[in-house]
Amino acid sequence: MSRPRSQPWYSGAHRALEPDVGPVDEHVICECGHCDREQSYRLPWPVIGGDIAYCEYHVARYREHNPEIWERVRRLDGVDDPGIYATVGNRFLTLNEIPKEIAVDGEKMRRVALGVDGWALFDSAEPDDDGLVHFVTVDRDLEPRECVEIDRSSAGDFVSWFREHEGVHDLDPDARKALYGGESDAE
């Protein structure tokens, strides 16, 4: 098969960005895994094309992680500005925003992960005398959301469970090292 003048096999390869973006009228769940909030805005999927509808918090994460695509979307004619749908609230957008250590009810806690819900997961820096490790999720105001006590021997299993069932955007490098072995990439 011959093509005149070496044209790309896909004629739309160099077209301007024209995704199906904009506010979502349907009341369905955000398309980010493990998120149970309603969709608010549809944006182009940065990896393979197409588009995906996110809740307001995940629209804000999208803006943080895809600034070039975000600016291209904002310049599209006839499309509502996605910025009004990018609501962070009291949630964290990136792991770097989360302090490495905090105190909850006087107990020293260390950062473990940023959950898909935007809350930060922390664990006890030192287990209790009875061998229990406290895990707590906190919001951007460092207010506790949920807390659980786990036997020290099951702490790694809990983090694995949390990743699978609650969803994690990012693991702290030290937590990754503890779960998978090897050297930490931090600092």
Contact map, one row per residue, 1 for C-alpha under 8 A:
1110000000000000000000000000000000000000000000000000000000000000000000000000000000000000000000000000000000000000000000000000000000000000000000000000000000000000000000000000000000000000000
1111000000000000000000000000000000000000000000000000000000000000000000000000000000000000000000000000000000000000000000000000000000000000000000000000000000000000000000000000000000000000000
1111111000000000000000000000000000000000000000000000000000000000000000000000000000000000000000000000000000000000000000000000000000000000000000000000000000000000000000000000000000000000000
0111111000000000000000000000000000000000000000000000000000000000000000000000000000000000000000000000000000000000000000000000000000000000000000000000000000000000000000000000000000000000000
0011111000000000000000000000000000000000000000000000000000000000000000000000000000000000000000000000000000000000000000000000000000000000000000000000000000000000000000000000000000000000000
0011111100000000000000000000000000000000000000000000000000000000000000000000000000000000000000000000000000000000000000000000000000000000000000000000000000000000000000000000000000000000000
0011111110100000000000000000000000000000000000000000000000000000000000000000000000000000000000000000000000000000000000000000000000000000000000000000000000000000000000000000000000000000000
0000011111101000000000000000000000000000000000000000000000000000000000000000000000000000000000000000000000000000000000000000000000000000000000000000000000000000000000000000000000000000000
0000001111100000000000000000000000000000000000000000000000000000000000000000000000000000000000000000000000000000000000000000000000000000000000000000000000000000000000000000000000000000000
0000000111111000000000000000000000000000000000000000000000000000000000000000000000000000000000000000000000000000000000000000000000000000000000000000000000000000000000000000000000000000000
0000001111111100000000000000000000000000000000000000000000000000000000000000000000000000000000000000000000000000000000000000000000000000000000000000000000000000000000000000000000000000000
0000000001111110000000000000000000000000000000000000000000000000000000000000000000000000000000000000000000000000000000000000000000000000000000000000000000000000000000000000000000000000000
0000000101111110000000000000000000000000000000000000000000000000000000000000000000000000000000000000000000000000000000000000000000000000000000000000000000000000000000000000000000000000000
0000000000111111000000000000000000000000000000000000000000000000000000000000000000000000000000000000000000000000000000000000000000000000000000000000000000000000000000000000000000000000000
0000000000011111100000000000000000000000000000000000000000000000000000000000000000000000000000000000000000000000000000000000000000000000000000000000000000000000000000000000000000000000000
0000000000000111110000000000000000000000000000000000000000000000000000000000000000000000000000000000000000000000000000000000000000000000000000000000000000000000000000000000000000000000000
0000000000000011111000000000000000000000000000000000000000000000000000011000000000000000000000000000000000000000000000000000000000000000000000000000000000000000000000000000000000000000000
0000000000000001111100000000000000000000000000000000000000000000000000000001000000000000000000000000000000000000000000000000000000000000000000000000000000000000000000000000000000000000000
0000000000000000111110000000000000000000001100000110000000000000000000000000000000000000000000000000000000000000000000000000000000000000000000000000000000000000000000000000000000000000000
0000000000000000011111000000000000000000011100000010000000000000000000000000000000000000000000000000000000000000000000000000000000000000000000000000000000000000000000000000000000000000000
0000000000000000001111100000000000000000111100000010000000000000000000001000001000000000000000000000000000000000000000000000000000000000000000000000000000000000000000000000000000000000000
0000000000000000000111110000000000000000111000000000000000000000000000000000001101000000000000000000000000000000000000000000000000000000000000000000000000000000000000000000000000000000000
0000000000000000000011111000000000000001110000000000000000000000000000000000000101000000000000000000000000000000000000000000000000000000000000000000000000000000000000000000000000000000000
0000000000000000000001111110000000000011110000000000100000000000000000000000000000000000000000000000000000000000000000000000000000000000000000000000000000000000000000000000000000000000000
0000000000000000000000111110000000000001000000000000000000000000000000000000000000000000000000000000000000000000000000000000000000000000000000000000000000000000000000000000000000000000000
0000000000000000000000011111000000000010000000000000000000000000000000000000000000000000000000000000000000000000000000000000000000000000000000000000000000000000000000000000000000000000000
0000000000000000000000011111100000000110000000000000000000000000000000000000000000000000000000000000000000000000000000000000000000000000000000000000000000000000000000000000000000000000000
0000000000000000000000000111110000000110000000000000000000000000000000000000000000000000000000000000000000000000000000000000000000000000000000000000000000000000000000000000000000000000000
0000000000000000000000000011111000111110000000000000001000000000000000000000000000000000000000000000000000000000000000000000000000000000000000000000000000000000000000000000000000000000000
0000000000000000000000000001111110111111000000000000111000000000000000000000000000000000000000000000000000000000000000000000000000000000000000000000000000000000000000000000000000000000000
0000000000000000000000000000111110100010000000000001110000000000000000000000000000000000000000000000000000000000000000000000000000000000000000000000000000000000000000000000000000000000000
0000000000000000000000000000011111100000000000000000010001000000000000000000000000000000000000000000000000000000000000000000000000000000000000000000000000000000000000000000000000000000000
0000000000000000000000000000011111100000000000000000000000000000000000000000000000000000000000000000000000000000000100000000000000000000000000000000000000000000000000100000000000000000000
0000000000000000000000000000000111110000000000000000000000000000000000000000000000000000000000000000000000000000000100000000000000000000000000000000000000000000000011100000000000000000000
0000000000000000000000000000111111111000000000000000000000000000000000000000000000000000000000000000000000000000000110000000000000000000000000000000000000000000000000000000000000000000000
0000000000000000000000000000110001111100000000000000000000000000000000000000000000000000000000000000000000000000000000000000000000000000000000000000000000000000000000000000000000000000000
0000000000000000000000000000110000111110000000000000001000000000000000000000000000000000000000000000000000000000000000000000000000000000000000000000000000000000000000000000000000000000000
0000000000000000000000000011110000011111000000000000011000000000000000000000000000000000000000000000000000000000000000000000000000000000000000000000000000000000000000000000000000000000000
0000000000000000000000010111111000001111110000000000111100000000000000000000000000000000000000000000000000000000000000000000000000000000000000000000000000000000000000000000000000000000000
0000000000000000000000111000010000000111110000000000111100000000000000000000000000001000000000000000000000000000000000000000000000000000000000000000000000000000000000000000000000000000000
0000000000000000000011110000000000000011111000000000111100100000000000000000000001001000000000000000000000000000000000000000000000000000000000000000000000000000000000000000000000000000000
0000000000000000000111110000000000000011111100000011110000000000000000000000000000000000000000000000000000000000000000000000000000000000000000000000000000000000000000000000000000000000000
0000000000000000001111000000000000000000111110000011110000000000000000001000000000000000000000000000000000000000000000000000000000000000000000000000000000000000000000000000000000000000000
0000000000000000001110000000000000000000011111001111000000000000000010000000000000000000000000000000000000000000000000000000000000000000000000000000000000000000000000000000000000000000000
0000000000000000000000000000000000000000001111111111000000000000000000000000000000000000000000000000000000000000000000000000000000000000000000000000000000000000000000000000000000000000000
0000000000000000000000000000000000000000000111111000000000000000010010000000000000000000000000000000000000000000000000000000000000000000000000000000000000000000000000000000000000000000000
0000000000000000000000000000000000000000000011111000000000000000000000000000000000000000000000000000000000000000000000000000000000000000000000000000000000000000000000000000000000000000000
0000000000000000000000000000000000000000000011111100000000000000000000000000000000000000000000000000000000000000000000000000000000000000000000000000000000000000000000000000000000000000000
0000000000000000000000000000000000000000000111111110000000000000000000000000000000000000000000000000000000000000000000000000000000000000000000000000000000000000000000000000000000000000000
0000000000000000001000000000000000000000000110011111000000000000000000000000000000000000000000000000000000000000000000000000000000000000000000000000000000000000000000000000000000000000000
0000000000000000001110000000000000000000011110001111100000000000000000000000000000000000000000000000000000000000000000000000000000000000000000000000000000000000000000000000000000000000000
0000000000000000000000000000001000000000011110000111110000000000000000000000000000000000000000000000000000000000000000000000000000000000000000000000000000000000000000000000000000000000000
0000000000000000000000010000011000000011111000000011111000000000000000000000000000000000000000000000000000000000000000000000000000000000000000000000000000000000000000000000000000000000000
0000000000000000000000000000011100000111111000000001111111100000000000000000000000000000000000000000000000000000000000000000000000000000000000000000000000000000000000000000000000000000000
0000000000000000000000000000110000001111100000000000111111100000000000000000000000000000000000000000000000000000000000000000000000000000000000000000000000000000000000000000000000000000000
0000000000000000000000000000000000000011100000000000011111110000000000000000000000001111000000000000000000000000000000000000000000000000000000000000000000000000000000000000000000000000000
0000000000000000000000000000000000000000000000000000011111111000000000000000000000000111101000000000000000000000000001000000000000000000000000000000000000000000000000000000000000000000000
0000000000000000000000000000000100000000000000000000011111111100000000000000000000000100000000000000000000000000000000000000000000000000000000000000000000000000000000000000000000000000000
0000000000000000000000000000000000000000100000000000011111111110000000000000000001001110000000000000000000000000000000000000000000000000000000000000000000000000000000000000000000000000000
0000000000000000000000000000000000000000000000000000000111111111000000000000000000001111000010000000000000000000000000000000000000000000000000000000000000000000000000000000000000000000000
0000000000000000000000000000000000000000000000000000000011111111100000000000000000000000000011000000000000000000000000000000000000000000000000000000000000000000000000000000000000000000000
0000000000000000000000000000000000000000000000000000000001111111111001000000000000000000000000000000000000000000000000000000000000000000000000000000000000000000000000000000000000000000000
0000000000000000000000000000000000000000000000000000000000111111111001000000000000000100000000000000000000000000000000000000000000000000000000000000000000000000000000000000000000000000000
0000000000000000000000000000000000000000000000000000000000011111111000000000000000000000000010000000000000000000000000000000000000000000000000000000000000000000000000000000000000000000000
0000000000000000000000000000000000000000000000000000000000001111111000000000000000000000000000000000000000000000000000000000000000000000000000000000000000000000000000000000000000000000000
0000000000000000000000000000000000000000000001000000000000000111111111000000000000000000000000000000000000000000000000000000000000000000000000000000000000000000000000000000000000000000000
0000000000000000000000000000000000000000000000000000000000000111111111100000000000000000000000000000000000000000000000000000000000000000000000000000000000000000000000000000000000000000000
0000000000000000000000000000000000000000000000000000000000000000011111110000000000000000000000000000000000000000000000000000000000000000000000000000000000000000000000000000000000000000000
0000000000000000000000000000000000000000000101000000000000000000011111111000000000000000000000000000000000000000000000000000000000000000000000000000000000000000000000000000000000000000000
0000000000000000000000000000000000000000000000000000000000000110011111111100000000000000000000000000000000000000000000000000000000000000000000000000000000000000000000000000000000000000000
0000000000000000000000000000000000000000000000000000000000000000001111111110000000000000000000000000000000000000000000000000000000000000000000000000000000000000000000000000000000000000000
0000000000000000100000000000000000000000000000000000000000000000000111111111000000000000000000000000000000000000000000000000000000000000000000000000000000000000000000000000000000000000000
0000000000000000100010000000000000000000001000000000000000000000000011111111001001000000000000000000000000000000000000000000000000000000000000000000000000000000000000000000000000000000000
0000000000000000000000000000000000000000000000000000000000000000000001111111001011000000000000000000000000000000000000000000000000000000000000000000000000000000000000000000000000000000000
0000000000000000000000000000000000000000000000000000000000000000000000111111100000000000000000000000000000000000000000000000000000000000000000000000000000000000000000000000000000000000000
0000000000000000010000000000000000000000000000000000000000000000000000011111111000000000000000000000000000000000000000000000000000000000000000000000000000000000000000000000000000000000000
0000000000000000000000000000000000000000000000000000000000000000000000000011111000000000000000000000000000000000000000000000000000000000000000000000000000000000000000000000000000000000000
0000000000000000000000000000000000000000000000000000000000000000000000000001111100000000000000000000000000000000000000000000000000000000000000000000000000000000000000000000000000000000000
0000000000000000000011000000000000000000000000000000000000000000000000001101111110000000000000000000000000000000000000000000000000000000000000000000000000000000000000000000000000000000000
0000000000000000000001100000000000000000000000000000000000000000000000000000011111000000000000000000000000000000000000000000000000000000000000000000000000000000000000000000000000000000000
0000000000000000000000000000000000000000000000000000000000000000000000000100001111110000000000000000000000000000000000000000000000000000000000000000000000000000000000000000000000000000000
0000000000000000000001100000000000000000100000000000000000100000000000001100000111111100000000000000000000000000000000000000000000000000000000000000000000000000000000000000000000000000000
0000000000000000000000000000000000000000000000000000000000000000000000000000000011111100000000000000000000000000000000000000000000000000000000000000000000000000000000000000000000000000000
0000000000000000000000000000000000000000000000000000000000000000000000000000000011111110000000000000000000000000000000000000000000000000000000000000000000000000000000000000000000000000000
0000000000000000000000000000000000000001100000000000000100110000000000000000000001111110000000000000000000000000000000000000000000000000000000000000000000000000000000000000000000000000000
0000000000000000000000000000000000000000000000000000000111110010000000000000000001111111000000000000000000000000000000000000000000000000000000000000000000000000000000000000000000000000000
0000000000000000000000000000000000000000000000000000000110110000000000000000000000011111100000000000000000000000000000000000000000000000000000000000000000000000000000000000000000000000000
0000000000000000000000000000000000000000000000000000000110010000000000000000000000000111111110000000000000000000000000000000000000000000000000000000000000000000000000000000000000000000000
0000000000000000000000000000000000000000000000000000000010000000000000000000000000000011111000000000000000000000000000000000000000000000000000000000000000000000000000000000000000000000000
0000000000000000000000000000000000000000000000000000000000000000000000000000000000000001111100000000000000000000000000000000000000000000001110000000000000000000000000000000000000000000000
0000000000000000000000000000000000000000000000000000000010000000000000000000000000000001111110000000000000000000000011100000000000000000001100000000000000000000000000000000000000000000000
0000000000000000000000000000000000000000000000000000000000000000000000000000000000000001011111101100000000000000010001110000000000000000001100000000000000000000000000000000000000000000000
0000000000000000000000000000000000000000000000000000000000011001000000000000000000000001001111101000000000000000000001000000000000000000000000000000000000000000000000000000000000000000000
0000000000000000000000000000000000000000000000000000000000001000000000000000000000000000000111111100000000000000010000000000000000000000000000000000000000000000000000000100000000000000000
0000000000000000000000000000000000000000000000000000000000000000000000000000000000000000000111111100000000000000110000000000000000000000000000000000000000000000000000000111000000000000000
0000000000000000000000000000000000000000000000000000000000000000000000000000000000000000000001111110000000000000000000000000000000000000000000000000000000000000000000000000000000000000000
0000000000000000000000000000000000000000000000000000000000000000000000000000000000000000000111111110000000000000000000000000000000000000000000000000000000000000000000000000000000000000000
0000000000000000000000000000000000000000000000000000000000000000000000000000000000000000000101111111000000000010000000010000000000000000000100000000000000000000000000000000000000000000000
0000000000000000000000000000000000000000000000000000000000000000000000000000000000000000000000011111110000000010000000000000000000000000000000000000000000000000000000000000000000000000000
0000000000000000000000000000000000000000000000000000000000000000000000000000000000000000000000000111110000000110000000000000000000000000000000000000000000000000000000000000000000000000000
0000000000000000000000000000000000000000000000000000000000000000000000000000000000000000000000000011111000011110000000000000000000000000000000000000000000000000000000000000000000000000000
0000000000000000000000000000000000000000000000000000000000000000000000000000000000000000000000000011111100011100000000000000000000000000000000000000000000000000000000000000000000000000000
0000000000000000000000000000000000000000000000000000000000000000000000000000000000000000000000000000111111111000000000000000000000000000000000000000000000000000000000000000000000000000000
0000000000000000000000000000000000000000000000000000000000000000000000000000000000000000000000000000011111111000000000000000000000000000000000010000000000000000000000000000000000000000000
0000000000000000000000000000000000000000000000000000000000000000000000000000000000000000000000000000001111100000000000000000000000000000000000000000000000000000000000000000000000000000000
0000000000000000000000000000000000000000000000000000000000000000000000000000000000000000000000000000001111110000000000000000000000000000000000000000000000000000000000000000000000000000000
0000000000000000000000000000000000000000000000000000000000000000000000000000000000000000000000000000001111111000000000000001000000000000000000000000000000000000000000000000000000000000000
0000000000000000000000000000000000000000000000000000000000000000000000000000000000000000000000000000111101111100000000000001110000000000000000000000000000000000000000000000000000000000000
0000000000000000000000000000000000000000000000000000000000000000000000000000000000000000000000000000111100111110000000000111100000000000000000000000000000000000000000000000000000000000000
0000000000000000000000000000000000000000000000000000000000000000000000000000000000000000000000000001110000011111000000000111100000000000000000000000000000000000000000000000000000000000000
0000000000000000000000000000000000000000000000000000000000000000000000000000000000000000000000000111100000001111100000011110000000000000000000000000000000000000000000000001000000000000000
0000000000000000000000000000000000000000000000000000000000000000000000000000000000000000000000000000000000000111110000011110000000000000000000000000000000000000000000000011011000000000000
0000000000000000000000000000000000000000000000000000000000000000000000000000000000000000000000100000000000000011111000011100000000000000000000000000000000000000000000011111001000000000000
0000000000000000000000000000000000000000000000000000000000000000000000000000000000000000000101100000000000000001111101111000000000000000000000000000000000000000000000011110000000000000000
0000000000000000000000000000000000000000000000000000000000000000000000000000000000000000000000000000000000000000111111111000000000000000000000000000000000000000001001111100000000000000000
0000000000000000000000000000000011100000000000000000000000000000000000000000000000000000000000000000000000000000011111100000000000000000000000000000000000000000000001111000000000000000000
0000000000000000000000000000000000100000000000000000000000000000000000000000000000000000001000000000000000000000001111100000000000000000000000000000000000000000000000100000000000000000000
0000000000000000000000000000000000000000000000000000000010000000000000000000000000000000001110000000000000000000011111110000000000000000001000000000000000000000000000000000000000000000000
0000000000000000000000000000000000000000000000000000000000000000000000000000000000000000001100000000000000000000011111111000000000000000111100000000000000000000000000000000000000000000000
0000000000000000000000000000000000000000000000000000000000000000000000000000000000000000000100000100000000000011111001111100000000000000111000000000000000000000000000000000000000000000000
0000000000000000000000000000000000000000000000000000000000000000000000000000000000000000000000000000000000000011111000111110000000000011110000000000000000000000000000000000000000000000000
0000000000000000000000000000000000000000000000000000000000000000000000000000000000000000000000000000000000001111100000011111000000000011110000000000000000000000000000000000000000000000000
0000000000000000000000000000000000000000000000000000000000000000000000000000000000000000000000000000000000001111000000001111100000001111000000000000000000000000000000000000000000000000000
0000000000000000000000000000000000000000000000000000000000000000000000000000000000000000000000000000000000111100000000000111111000001110000000000000000000000000000000000000000000000000000
0000000000000000000000000000000000000000000000000000000000000000000000000000000000000000000000000000000000011100000000000011111000000000000000000000000000000000000000000000000000000000000
0000000000000000000000000000000000000000000000000000000000000000000000000000000000000000000000000000000000010000000000000001111100001000000000000000000000000000000000000000000000000000000
0000000000000000000000000000000000000000000000000000000000000000000000000000000000000000000000000000000000000000000000000001111111111100000000000000000100000000000000000000000000000000000
0000000000000000000000000000000000000000000000000000000000000000000000000000000000000000000000000000000000000000000000000000011111111000000000000000000000000000000000000000000000000000000
0000000000000000000000000000000000000000000000000000000000000000000000000000000000000000000000000000000000000000000000000000001111110000000000000000000000000000000000000000000000000000000
0000000000000000000000000000000000000000000000000000000000000000000000000000000000000000000000000000000000000000000000000000001111110000000000000000000000000000000000000000000000000000000
0000000000000000000000000000000000000000000000000000000000000000000000000000000000000000000000000000000000000000000000000000001111111000000000000000001100000000000000000000000000000000000
0000000000000000000000000000000000000000000000000000000000000000000000000000000000000000000000000000000000000000000000000000001111111100000000000000111100000000000000000000000000000000000
0000000000000000000000000000000000000000000000000000000000000000000000000000000000000000000000000000000000000000000000000011011100111110000000000000111100100000000000000000000000000000000
0000000000000000000000000000000000000000000000000000000000000000000000000000000000000000000000000000000000000000000000000011001000011111000000000011110000000000000000000000000000000000000
0000000000000000000000000000000000000000000000000000000000000000000000000000000000000000000000000000000000000000000000001111000000001111100000000011110000000000000000000000000000000000000
0000000000000000000000000000000000000000000000000000000000000000000000000000000000000000000000000000000000000000000000001110000000000111110000011111000000000000000000000000000000000000000
0000000000000000000000000000000000000000000000000000000000000000000000000000000000000000000000000000000000000000000000111100000000000011111000011110000000000000000000000000000000000000000
0000000000000000000000000000000000000000000000000000000000000000000000000000000000000000000000000000000000000000000000111100000000000001111111111100000000000000000000000000000000000000000
0000000000000000000000000000000000000000000000000000000000000000000000000000000000000000011100000000000000000000000001110000000000000000111111111000000000000000000000000000000000000000000
0000000000000000000000000000000000000000000000000000000000000000000000000000000000000000011100000100000000000000000000100000000000000000011111100000000000000000000000000000000000000000000
0000000000000000000000000000000000000000000000000000000000000000000000000000000000000000010000000000000000000000000000000000000000000000011111100000000000000000000000000000000000000000000
0000000000000000000000000000000000000000000000000000000000000000000000000000000000000000000000000000000000000000000000000000000000000000011111110000000000000000000000000000000000000000000
0000000000000000000000000000000000000000000000000000000000000000000000000000000000000000000000000000000000000000000000000000000000000000011111111000000000000000000000000000000000000000000
0000000000000000000000000000000000000000000000000000000000000000000000000000000000000000000000000000000100000000000000000000000000000001111001111110000000000000000000000000000000000000000
0000000000000000000000000000000000000000000000000000000000000000000000000000000000000000000000000000000000000000000000000000000000000001111000111110000000000000000000000000000000000000000
0000000000000000000000000000000000000000000000000000000000000000000000000000000000000000000000000000000000000000000000000000000000000001110000011111000000000000000000000000000000000000000
0000000000000000000000000000000000000000000000000000000000000000000000000000000000000000000000000000000000000000000000000000000000000111100000011111100000000000000000000000000000000000000
0000000000000000000000000000000000000000000000000000000000000000000000000000000000000000000000000000000000000000000000000000000000000111000000000111110000000000000000000000000000000000000
0000000000000000000000000000000000000000000000000000000000000000000000000000000000000000000000000000000000000000000000000000000000011110000000000011111000000000000000000000000000000000000
0000000000000000000000000000000000000000000000000000000000000000000000000000000000000000000000000000000000000000000000000000000000011110000000000001111101100100000000000000000000000000000
0000000000000000000000000000000000000000000000000000000000000000000000000000000000000000000000000000000000000000000000000000000000111000000000000000111111100000000000000000000000000000000
0000000000000000000000000000000000000000000000000000000000000000000000000000000000000000000000000000000000000000000000000000001000111000000000000000011111100000000000000000000000000000000
0000000000000000000000000000000000000000000000000000000000000000000000000000000000000000000000000000000000000000000000000000000000000000000000000000001111110000000000000000000000000000000
0000000000000000000000000000000000000000000000000000000000000000000000000000000000000000000000000000000000000000000000000000000000000000000000000000011111111100000000000000000000000000000
0000000000000000000000000000000000000000000000000000000000000000000000000000000000000000000000000000000000000000000000000000000000001000000000000000011111111110000000000000000000000000000
0000000000000000000000000000000000000000000000000000000000000000000000000000000000000000000000000000000000000000000000000000000000000000000000000000000011111111000000000000000001100000000
0000000000000000000000000000000000000000000000000000000000000000000000000000000000000000000000000000000000000000000000000000000000000000000000000000000001111111100000000000000000000000000
0000000000000000000000000000000000000000000000000000000000000000000000000000000000000000000000000000000000000000000000000000000000000000000000000000010001111111110000000000000000000000000
0000000000000000000000000000000000000000000000000000000000000000000000000000000000000000000000000000000000000000000000000000000000000000000000000000000000111111111000000000000000000000000
0000000000000000000000000000000000000000000000000000000000000000000000000000000000000000000000000000000000000000000000000000000000000000000000000000000000011111111100000000000000000000000
0000000000000000000000000000000000000000000000000000000000000000000000000000000000000000000000000000000000000000000000000000000000000000000000000000000000001111111111000000000000000000000
0000000000000000000000000000000000000000000000000000000000000000000000000000000000000000000000000000000000000000000000000000000000000000000000000000000000000111111111110000000000000000000
0000000000000000000000000000000000000000000000000000000000000000000000000000000000000000000000000000000000000000001000000000000000000000000000000000000000000011111111110000000000000000000
0000000000000000000000000000000000000000000000000000000000000000000000000000000000000000000000000000000000000000000000000000000000000000000000000000000000000001111111110000000000000000000
0000000000000000000000000000000001000000000000000000000000000000000000000000000000000000000000000000000000000000000000000000000000000000000000000000000000000000111111100000000000000000000
0000000000000000000000000000000001000000000000000000000000000000000000000000000000000000000000000000000000000000001100000000000000000000000000000000000000000000111111110000000000000000000
0000000000000000000000000000000011000000000000000000000000000000000000000000000000000000000000000000000000000000001110000000000000000000000000000000000000000000011111111000000000000000000
0000000000000000000000000000000000000000000000000000000000000000000000000000000000000000000000000000000000000000111100000000000000000000000000000000000000000000011101111110000000000000000
0000000000000000000000000000000000000000000000000000000000000000000000000000000000000000000000000000000000000000111100000000000000000000000000000000000000000000000000111110000000000000000
0000000000000000000000000000000000000000000000000000000000000000000000000000000000000000000001100000000000000000111000000000000000000000000000000000000000000000000000011111000000000000000
0000000000000000000000000000000000000000000000000000000000000000000000000000000000000000000000100000000000000001110000000000000000000000000000000000000000000000000000011111101100000000000
0000000000000000000000000000000000000000000000000000000000000000000000000000000000000000000000100000000000000011100000000000000000000000000000000000000000000000000000000111111100000000000
0000000000000000000000000000000000000000000000000000000000000000000000000000000000000000000000000000000000000000000000000000000000000000000000000000000000000000000000000011111110000001110
0000000000000000000000000000000000000000000000000000000000000000000000000000000000000000000000000000000000000001000000000000000000000000000000000000000000000000000000000001111111000001010
0000000000000000000000000000000000000000000000000000000000000000000000000000000000000000000000000000000000000001100000000000000000000000000000000000000000000000000000000011111111100000000
0000000000000000000000000000000000000000000000000000000000000000000000000000000000000000000000000000000000000000000000000000000000000000000000000000000000000000000000000011111111111001000
0000000000000000000000000000000000000000000000000000000000000000000000000000000000000000000000000000000000000000000000000000000000000000000000000000000000000000000000000000111111111111000
0000000000000000000000000000000000000000000000000000000000000000000000000000000000000000000000000000000000000000000000000000000000000000000000000000000000010000000000000000011111111000000
0000000000000000000000000000000000000000000000000000000000000000000000000000000000000000000000000000000000000000000000000000000000000000000000000000000000010000000000000000001111111000000
0000000000000000000000000000000000000000000000000000000000000000000000000000000000000000000000000000000000000000000000000000000000000000000000000000000000000000000000000000000111111100000
0000000000000000000000000000000000000000000000000000000000000000000000000000000000000000000000000000000000000000000000000000000000000000000000000000000000000000000000000000000111111110000
0000000000000000000000000000000000000000000000000000000000000000000000000000000000000000000000000000000000000000000000000000000000000000000000000000000000000000000000000000000010011111000
0000000000000000000000000000000000000000000000000000000000000000000000000000000000000000000000000000000000000000000000000000000000000000000000000000000000000000000000000000000010001111100
0000000000000000000000000000000000000000000000000000000000000000000000000000000000000000000000000000000000000000000000000000000000000000000000000000000000000000000000000000110110000111110
0000000000000000000000000000000000000000000000000000000000000000000000000000000000000000000000000000000000000000000000000000000000000000000000000000000000000000000000000000100000000011111
0000000000000000000000000000000000000000000000000000000000000000000000000000000000000000000000000000000000000000000000000000000000000000000000000000000000000000000000000000110000000001111
0000000000000000000000000000000000000000000000000000000000000000000000000000000000000000000000000000000000000000000000000000000000000000000000000000000000000000000000000000000000000000111
